[in-house]
Amino acid sequence: MTAAAARPLGAGAAATILILLIAASLAVGVGDVRLHQLTSDAEAWRLMLASRLPRTLAALLAGAGLGVAGLVMQALARNRFVEPTTAGTDQSAAAGVLVATLLFPAASLPAKTLIASGAALAGTSLFLSVAHRLPPNQPFLVPLFGLVYAAVLGSATAFVAWRMDLIQFYEIWTRGEFSGVLRGRYELLWISAAMVALAFWAADRLTILSLGRDVSVALGLDYEGMMRLGLVIVSVISALTVVVVGAIPFVGLVAPNLVTRALGDDLRRAAPWTAVVGASLTLACDLIGRLVRFPYEIPVGVVVGIVGAALFLWLLFGRRARG
Amino acid sequence: MIQIENVSLVRGGAKILSDVSLHIPEKGLVAMVGPNGAGKSSLLSLIGRLQPLQSGRISVAGLPVDATPSRELAKILAILRQDPAPASRLKVRELVGFGRFPHSRGRLTAEDRAVVDAALADFALTALADRFVETLSGGQRQRALVAMALAQDTPVLLLDEPLNNLDMPNARDLMRRLRRVVDERGRTVLAVLHDLNHAAAYADRIVAMKDGGVAADGSPRDLLTPDMLESVFGHRMRVAEIDGAPVVLHHL
């Protein structure tokens, strides 16, 4: 099959999978609701609107955001093996919420998110300023540095949280979970959707940015300004995810790599599909987590860790097998 | 077209350029030659505002490069640096299309597409248009980058070693194409070349640089003499004449 023929087929398949996942997510839960009851049963509606729908939307919004944040991060770092959870962004965001919780215990969720975003921005800027100094012919140095940097930040934050008796909060921020999502407790994630839209809007410029400073300047792009915009997109999405549902690994790595391998690095084409794949992957992992030991749950962060690692290994070795 | 006045550049304590002044008028193909480390690339990237000007003045089409918005300059000058070679998963057509960015800001019009198609055809890239850049050979990649710079369609074109990685027919085709954009469209091309014979055959003027300054400046016929070449490269070369044009036997 030619690439041109495969594309609409792939798009149709991706859309069908996403719709099936949404339907399944709405249908699965401890409360006994059958979809056909919705027409007659007010209680079923209430459960649907208060819990199932918010949870499904939260997974979709978080997943789309994480995928696109990963894609943007890879453009900024000019390296396809980095993502916010392995480059210190999430860890800085967690440190930010910790500081906010310590200094302003009464702060609202939006206020904490703002502080977390600021911390994520600072942490990611530091990561990028080092990443841009590493030799470009050694592509594995950047993710390696990211892992060490993230581990150091994460350990420092965990240590402070432990000393301050906040370790259980720290675990909530660093281990993504959708079981606590109810109406009224996930809506901040819509800001993540706005960030995704911002990335779509700036897609061309972000793609040029990924070609490096010289090409960007030569084409008249405001390189520093664009870098800042990309940083804001990545940091705000990561901070929102950490604060609302907790960090979810691998989505930002696997979704962009799956998509760019097929469609290429042009963000205008890749970004929408990365959002779709990120949303599908996250929702699928949440569903697996809900079903494996029903009626108990496994946090989505754990499931994504396993599924995402398997997918990533397949991406790495599958490519080698095909030459 | 390009006015360079008293430009000096120091990097890490080392003097890269010292007090360079040069005027390059509109319409013409100027070759910059000289040994490695003479400051050619640095001068080119200063003209192309890829690095900040430390002292002196440079203007292109009357616009000072350090005080004109980069966005505006991108419509006046295109610059191709030595080997930015992005191992990118962009398709060749997309990469060349980004050369239109200064004009289209990302939304390619029918006219932009026509320019891109023409650039692809000019560099024998049409058959490769849907391949990812990372899958191309070094020479094909180089052609795609030059095509991108030409698609920018600017009055001034700055090229740092455009013949890098090109085989002989492709190198000749590129020089002929540059000659044509000068003759037919009145463009000003400033190219760093290492092959003196390409400079001799296609350039209107040769600027020879040495130790951060201009060592010689003139027509190929005046410049390519054994004495002049020895003073610039510190290496004596025979110069023959074929069909009235100088040919440097630098490999003997």
Chai-1 contact restraints between the chains, C-beta under 6 A:
chainA,res_idxA,chainB,res_idxB,connection_type,confidence,min_distance_angstrom,max_distance_angstrom,comment,restraint_id
A,D204,B,G106,contact,1.0,0.0,6.0,A-B,restraint_1
A,I208,B,F98,contact,1.0,0.0,6.0,A-B,restraint_2
A,L211,B,P86,contact,1.0,0.0,6.0,A-B,restraint_3
A,D214,B,L50,contact,1.0,0.0,6.0,A-B,restraint_4
A,D214,B,R81,contact,1.0,0.0,6.0,A-B,restraint_5
A,D214,B,P84,contact,1.0,0.0,6.0,A-B,restraint_6
A,V215,B,P84,contact,1.0,0.0,6.0,A-B,restraint_7
A,V217,B,L50,contact,1.0,0.0,6.0,A-B,restraint_8
A,A218,B,I79,contact,1.0,0.0,6.0,A-B,restraint_9
A,L219,B,A74,contact,1.0,0.0,6.0,A-B,restraint_10
A,L219,B,F101,contact,1.0,0.0,6.0,A-B,restraint_11
A,L219,B,P102,contact,1.0,0.0,6.0,A-B,restraint_12
A,G220,B,S70,contact,1.0,0.0,6.0,A-B,restraint_13
A,G220,B,R71,contact,1.0,0.0,6.0,A-B,restraint_14
A,G220,B,A74,contact,1.0,0.0,6.0,A-B,restraint_15
A,G220,B,P102,contact,1.0,0.0,6.0,A-B,restraint_16
A,T260,B,R89,contact,1.0,0.0,6.0,A-B,restraint_17
A,G264,B,R89,contact,1.0,0.0,6.0,A-B,restraint_18
A,G264,B,L90,contact,1.0,0.0,6.0,A-B,restraint_19
A,G264,B,K91,contact,1.0,0.0,6.0,A-B,restraint_20
A,G264,B,F132,contact,1.0,0.0,6.0,A-B,restraint_21
A,D265,B,S88,contact,1.0,0.0,6.0,A-B,restraint_22
A,D265,B,R89,contact,1.0,0.0,6.0,A-B,restraint_23
A,D265,B,L90,contact,1.0,0.0,6.0,A-B,restraint_24
A,D266,B,L90,contact,1.0,0.0,6.0,A-B,restraint_25
A,D266,B,E94,contact,1.0,0.0,6.0,A-B,restraint_26
